[in-house]
Amino acid sequence: MAKIKITQTGSPIRRDKTQRATLVGLGLNKMHRTVEVEGTPEVLGQVRKVQHLLSVENA
């Protein structure tokens, strides 16, 4: 699988609990944090759920 680099660009303040939990599940909990994860279907589904809070690029 290809790796993707995810950076949190939006704040989870005033967001649904499920969106906050999704960010934590991706390994993001503060603004401008970046993680590299495998591009599995599960991870891509999580990214799609909170895409308005993230910046995604190929690693």
Backbone hydrogen bonds, N-H to C=O, Kabsch-Sander energy under -0.5 kcal/mol:
donor,donor_aa,acceptor,acceptor_aa,energy
4,I,37,V,-2.9
5,K,57,E,-3.6
6,I,4,I,-0.5
6,I,35,V,-2.9
7,T,55,S,-2.7
8,Q,33,R,-2.1
9,T,7,T,-0.6
9,T,53,L,-2.4
10,G,53,L,-2.1
15,R,12,P,-1.6
20,R,16,D,-1.8
21,A,17,K,-2.4
22,T,18,T,-1.9
23,L,19,Q,-1.9
24,V,20,R,-2.0
25,G,21,A,-2.3
26,L,22,T,-1.6
27,G,24,V,-1.2
28,L,23,L,-2.8
32,H,8,Q,-2.6
33,R,30,K,-1.3
35,V,6,I,-2.3
37,V,4,I,-2.3
37,V,35,V,-0.5
39,G,2,A,-2.8
40,T,38,E,-1.5
44,L,40,T,-2.5
45,G,41,P,-1.8
46,Q,42,E,-1.7
47,V,43,V,-2.5
48,R,44,L,-2.1
49,K,45,G,-1.5
50,V,46,Q,-1.3
51,Q,48,R,-0.8
53,L,50,V,-2.2
54,L,51,Q,-0.9
55,S,7,T,-2.4
57,E,5,K,-2.2
59,A,3,K,-1.9
